[in-house]
Amino acid sequence: MRMLMRMRLWAQNPKSEKQVKFMLAIIAACLALYAVERWIGWPDALSTNRTAPPNRVAD
C-alpha cells in the first residue's frame, strides 16, 4: 500500500529532469560495477575470507 501512495505522489509531483538523469546515472553505475564484478571477478585482496595472515616474527 505504501508503494502505491508513493507512486501516486510521484505521478502528481514528478521529479525534475535533472533528478531523473542523476538517478539513472547512479543505476547505470551500479549495473556497470555489477557487470565488471561478474565478468572479471572480485579481487582477493578485498575478500574477507583470506587464506592466512602473513607470518610475523615477534620480538
Secondary structure, DSSP 8 states (H G I E B T S, - for coil): -HHHHHHHHHHHS---HHHHHHHHHHHHHHHHHHHHHHHH---GGG-S--S--------
